Amino acid sequence: MQLLKEFVSDPVIFFSFTGLAVVIGICIFYVIYFIAKVNGED
């Protein structure tokens, strides 16, 4: 519970992990997109 409170109260940790989650989400999207295009699924 203390870790969650620290995560929400500290903007540096919050924006770091939020940015990291966005980047990982974009990477996952492009991996799926690339695999679908390689397989010929339009």
MMTF fields as JSON, N, C-alpha, C and O atoms, coordinates in Angstrom:
{
  "mmtfVersion": "1.0.0",
  "mmtfProducer": "UNKNOWN",
  "numBonds": 167,
  "numAtoms": 168,
  "numGroups": 42,
  "numChains": 1,
  "numModels": 1,
  "chainsPerModel": [1],
  "groupsPerChain": [42],
  "chainIdList": ["A"],
  "bondAtomList": [4, 2, 8, 6, 12, 10, 16, 14, 20, 18, 24, 22, 28, 26, 32, 30, 36, 34, 40, 38, 44, 42, 48, 46, 52, 50, 56, 54, 60, 58, 64, 62, 68, 66, 72, 70, 76, 74, 80, 78, 84, 82, 88, 86, 92, 90, 96, 94, 100, 98, 104, 102, 108, 106, 112, 110, 116, 114, 120, 118, 124, 122, 128, 126, 132, 130, 136, 134, 140, 138, 144, 142, 148, 146, 152, 150, 156, 154, 160, 158, 164, 162],
  "bondOrderList": [1, 1, 1, 1, 1, 1, 1, 1, 1, 1, 1, 1, 1, 1, 1, 1, 1, 1, 1, 1, 1, 1, 1, 1, 1, 1, 1, 1, 1, 1, 1, 1, 1, 1, 1, 1, 1, 1, 1, 1, 1],
  "groupList": [{"groupName": "MET", "atomNameList": ["N", "CA", "C", "O"], "elementList": ["N", "C", "C", "O"], "formalChargeList": [0, 0, 0, 0], "bondAtomList": [1, 0, 2, 1, 3, 2], "bondOrderList": [1, 1, 2], "singleLetterCode": "M", "chemCompType": "L-PEPTIDE LINKING"}, {"groupName": "GLN", "atomNameList": ["N", "CA", "C", "O"], "elementList": ["N", "C", "C", "O"], "formalChargeList": [0, 0, 0, 0], "bondAtomList": [1, 0, 2, 1, 3, 2], "bondOrderList": [1, 1, 2], "singleLetterCode": "Q", "chemCompType": "L-PEPTIDE LINKING"}, {"groupName": "LEU", "atomNameList": ["N", "CA", "C", "O"], "elementList": ["N", "C", "C", "O"], "formalChargeList": [0, 0, 0, 0], "bondAtomList": [1, 0, 2, 1, 3, 2], "bondOrderList": [1, 1, 2], "singleLetterCode": "L", "chemCompType": "L-PEPTIDE LINKING"}, {"groupName": "LYS", "atomNameList": ["N", "CA", "C", "O"], "elementList": ["N", "C", "C", "O"], "formalChargeList": [0, 0, 0, 0], "bondAtomList": [1, 0, 2, 1, 3, 2], "bondOrderList": [1, 1, 2], "singleLetterCode": "K", "chemCompType": "L-PEPTIDE LINKING"}, {"groupName": "GLU", "atomNameList": ["N", "CA", "C", "O"], "elementList": ["N", "C", "C", "O"], "formalChargeList": [0, 0, 0, 0], "bondAtomList": [1, 0, 2, 1, 3, 2], "bondOrderList": [1, 1, 2], "singleLetterCode": "E", "chemCompType": "L-PEPTIDE LINKING"}, {"groupName": "PHE", "atomNameList": ["N", "CA", "C", "O"], "elementList": ["N", "C", "C", "O"], "formalChargeList": [0, 0, 0, 0], "bondAtomList": [1, 0, 2, 1, 3, 2], "bondOrderList": [1, 1, 2], "singleLetterCode": "F", "chemCompType": "L-PEPTIDE LINKING"}, {"groupName": "VAL", "atomNameList": ["N", "CA", "C", "O"], "elementList": ["N", "C", "C", "O"], "formalChargeList": [0, 0, 0, 0], "bondAtomList": [1, 0, 2, 1, 3, 2], "bondOrderList": [1, 1, 2], "singleLetterCode": "V", "chemCompType": "L-PEPTIDE LINKING"}, {"groupName": "SER", "atomNameList": ["N", "CA", "C", "O"], "elementList": ["N", "C", "C", "O"], "formalChargeList": [0, 0, 0, 0], "bondAtomList": [1, 0, 2, 1, 3, 2], "bondOrderList": [1, 1, 2], "singleLetterCode": "S", "chemCompType": "L-PEPTIDE LINKING"}, {"groupName": "ASP", "atomNameList": ["N", "CA", "C", "O"], "elementList": ["N", "C", "C", "O"], "formalChargeList": [0, 0, 0, 0], "bondAtomList": [1, 0, 2, 1, 3, 2], "bondOrderList": [1, 1, 2], "singleLetterCode": "D", "chemCompType": "L-PEPTIDE LINKING"}, {"groupName": "PRO", "atomNameList": ["N", "CA", "C", "O"], "elementList": ["N", "C", "C", "O"], "formalChargeList": [0, 0, 0, 0], "bondAtomList": [1, 0, 2, 1, 3, 2], "bondOrderList": [1, 1, 2], "singleLetterCode": "P", "chemCompType": "L-PEPTIDE LINKING"}, {"groupName": "ILE", "atomNameList": ["N", "CA", "C", "O"], "elementList": ["N", "C", "C", "O"], "formalChargeList": [0, 0, 0, 0], "bondAtomList": [1, 0, 2, 1, 3, 2], "bondOrderList": [1, 1, 2], "singleLetterCode": "I", "chemCompType": "L-PEPTIDE LINKING"}, {"groupName": "THR", "atomNameList": ["N", "CA", "C", "O"], "elementList": ["N", "C", "C", "O"], "formalChargeList": [0, 0, 0, 0], "bondAtomList": [1, 0, 2, 1, 3, 2], "bondOrderList": [1, 1, 2], "singleLetterCode": "T", "chemCompType": "L-PEPTIDE LINKING"}, {"groupName": "GLY", "atomNameList": ["N", "CA", "C", "O"], "elementList": ["N", "C", "C", "O"], "formalChargeList": [0, 0, 0, 0], "bondAtomList": [1, 0, 2, 1, 3, 2], "bondOrderList": [1, 1, 2], "singleLetterCode": "G", "chemCompType": "PEPTIDE LINKING"}, {"groupName": "ALA", "atomNameList": ["N", "CA", "C", "O"], "elementList": ["N", "C", "C", "O"], "formalChargeList": [0, 0, 0, 0], "bondAtomList": [1, 0, 2, 1, 3, 2], "bondOrderList": [1, 1, 2], "singleLetterCode": "A", "chemCompType": "L-PEPTIDE LINKING"}, {"groupName": "CYS", "atomNameList": ["N", "CA", "C", "O"], "elementList": ["N", "C", "C", "O"], "formalChargeList": [0, 0, 0, 0], "bondAtomList": [1, 0, 2, 1, 3, 2], "bondOrderList": [1, 1, 2], "singleLetterCode": "C", "chemCompType": "L-PEPTIDE LINKING"}, {"groupName": "TYR", "atomNameList": ["N", "CA", "C", "O"], "elementList": ["N", "C", "C", "O"], "formalChargeList": [0, 0, 0, 0], "bondAtomList": [1, 0, 2, 1, 3, 2], "bondOrderList": [1, 1, 2], "singleLetterCode": "Y", "chemCompType": "L-PEPTIDE LINKING"}, {"groupName": "ASN", "atomNameList": ["N", "CA", "C", "O"], "elementList": ["N", "C", "C", "O"], "formalChargeList": [0, 0, 0, 0], "bondAtomList": [1, 0, 2, 1, 3, 2], "bondOrderList": [1, 1, 2], "singleLetterCode": "N", "chemCompType": "L-PEPTIDE LINKING"}],
  "groupTypeList": [0, 1, 2, 2, 3, 4, 5, 6, 7, 8, 9, 6, 10, 5, 5, 7, 5, 11, 12, 2, 13, 6, 6, 10, 12, 10, 14, 10, 5, 15, 6, 10, 15, 5, 10, 13, 3, 6, 16, 12, 4, 8],
  "groupIdList": [1, 2, 3, 4, 5, 6, 7, 8, 9, 10, 11, 12, 13, 14, 15, 16, 17, 18, 19, 20, 21, 22, 23, 24, 25, 26, 27, 28, 29, 30, 31, 32, 33, 34, 35, 36, 37, 38, 39, 40, 41, 42],
  "secStructList": [7, 2, 2, 2, 2, 2, 2, 2, 2, 7, 2, 2, 2, 2, 2, 2, 2, 2, 2, 2, 2, 2, 2, 2, 2, 2, 2, 2, 2, 2, 2, 2, 2, 2, 2, 2, 2, 2, 6, 6, 7, 7],
  "xCoordList": [0.828, 0.0, 0.874, 0.539, 1.982, 2.897, 3.476, 3.67, 3.75, 4.298, 3.299, 3.688, 2.02, 0.989, 0.864, 0.705, 0.937, 0.874, 2.073, 1.93, 3.239, 4.447, 4.334, 4.747, 3.783, 3.615, 2.717, 3.018, 1.622, 0.657, 1.171, 0.916, 1.887, 2.298, 3.534, 3.713, 4.387, 5.62, 5.419, 5.262, 5.421, 5.143, 6.232, 5.948, 7.47, 8.547, 8.318, 8.431, 7.999, 7.724, 6.473, 6.438, 5.44, 4.168, 4.348, 3.902, 5.006, 5.157, 6.153, 6.028, 7.132, 8.082, 7.367, 7.507, 6.605, 5.917, 4.764, 4.462, 4.116, 3.063, 3.654, 3.109, 4.756, 5.429, 5.929, 5.836, 6.46, 6.938, 5.789, 5.944, 4.633, 3.464, 2.98, 2.578, 3.018, 2.607, 3.552, 3.104, 4.851, 5.831, 5.687, 5.735, 5.512, 5.334, 4.046, 4.007, 2.983, 1.726, 1.88, 1.347, 2.6, 2.842, 3.675, 3.412, 4.673, 5.509, 4.675, 4.822, 3.813, 2.966, 2.032, 1.821, 1.47, 0.601, 1.338, 0.809, 2.568, 3.299, 3.786, 3.899, 4.075, 4.437, 3.251, 3.405, 2.078, 0.873, 0.559, 0.198, 0.694, 0.451, 1.409, 0.993, 2.702, 3.7, 3.457, 3.56, 3.14, 2.872, 1.648, 1.635, 0.615, -0.582, -0.272, -0.787, 0.553, 0.901, 1.775, 1.626, 2.684, 3.554, 2.745, 3.021, 1.736, 0.896, -0.104, -0.772, -0.209, -1.09, -2.521, -3.406, -2.767, -4.12, -4.32, -3.726, -5.151, -5.397, -6.616, -7.02],
  "yCoordList": [-1.194, 0.0, 1.26, 2.262, 1.191, 2.334, 2.61, 3.766, 1.549, 1.713, 2.425, 3.275, 2.081, 2.738, 4.216, 5.07, 4.509, 5.906, 6.693, 7.838, 6.088, 6.731, 6.939, 7.979, 5.969, 6.053, 7.223, 7.954, 7.405, 8.458, 9.832, 10.828, 9.893, 11.197, 11.763, 12.981, 10.914, 11.399, 11.525, 10.512, 12.755, 12.922, 12.348, 11.958, 12.289, 11.735, 10.249, 9.783, 9.506, 8.065, 7.86, 6.99, 8.669, 8.52, 8.721, 7.892, 9.827, 10.095, 9.151, 8.86, 8.672, 7.704, 6.409, 5.91, 5.876, 4.615, 4.792, 3.874, 5.951, 6.213, 6.286, 5.704, 6.993, 7.068, 5.72, 5.385, 4.944, 3.605, 2.71, 1.928, 2.825, 2.032, 2.42, 1.557, 3.708, 4.168, 3.62, 3.137, 3.696, 3.211, 1.708, 1.239, 0.951, -0.507, -0.822, -1.754, -0.052, -0.25, 0.003, -0.752, 1.051, 1.341, 0.226, -0.182, -0.264, -1.36, -2.616, -3.269, -2.948, -4.134, -3.955, -4.893, -2.75, -2.49, -2.709, -3.355, -2.172, -2.292, -3.715, -4.122, -4.476, -5.884, -6.651, -7.422, -6.444, -7.118, -6.656, -7.467, -5.357, -4.791, -5.386, -5.769, -5.464, -6.001, -7.476, -7.906, -8.248, -9.691, -9.876, -10.761, -9.051, -9.167, -8.825, -9.484, -7.816, -7.452, -8.504, -8.777, -9.099, -10.139, -11.362, -12.006, -11.686, -12.844, -12.573, -13.496, -11.343, -10.997, -10.732, -10.703, -10.537, -10.229, -8.723, -7.967, -8.293, -6.854, -6.516, -5.354],
  "zCoordList": [0.0, 0.0, 0.0, -0.633, 0.711, 0.756, -0.631, -1.007, -1.391, -2.736, -3.654, -4.455, -3.537, -4.345, -3.976, -4.849, -2.684, -2.233, -2.754, -3.183, -2.717, -3.24, -4.749, -5.264, -5.452, -6.912, -7.291, -8.234, -6.57, -6.902, -6.467, -7.143, -5.355, -4.821, -5.513, -5.538, -6.072, -6.698, -8.207, -8.89, -8.743, -10.179, -11.077, -12.21, -10.598, -11.419, -11.665, -12.799, -10.618, -10.763, -11.605, -12.475, -11.342, -12.06, -13.558, -14.351, -13.958, -15.385, -16.04, -17.229, -15.299, -15.858, -16.232, -17.349, -15.292, -15.572, -16.551, -17.314, -16.545, -17.525, -18.929, -19.867, -19.072, -20.375, -20.835, -22.016, -19.904, -20.237, -20.694, -21.631, -20.033, -20.423, -21.821, -22.601, -22.134, -23.468, -24.538, -25.578, -24.282, -25.252, -25.463, -26.6, -24.39, -24.523, -25.264, -26.068, -25.003, -25.728, -27.218, -28.032, -27.585, -29.004, -29.636, -30.767, -28.911, -29.434, -29.681, -30.715, -28.746, -28.907, -30.104, -30.873, -30.262, -31.403, -32.721, -33.625, -32.839, -34.094, -34.347, -35.503, -33.302, -33.498, -34.069, -35.016, -33.5, -34.012, -35.433, -36.286, -35.686, -37.018, -38.041, -39.135, -37.686, -38.592, -38.878, -40.027, -37.86, -38.059, -38.947, -39.801, -38.757, -39.575, -41.036, -41.939, -41.284, -42.656, -43.308, -44.499, -42.552, -43.107, -43.49, -44.503, -42.674, -42.967, -44.093, -44.558, -44.525, -45.632, -45.233, -46.088, -43.941, -43.469, -43.557, -42.788, -44.489, -44.626, -43.878, -43.85]
}
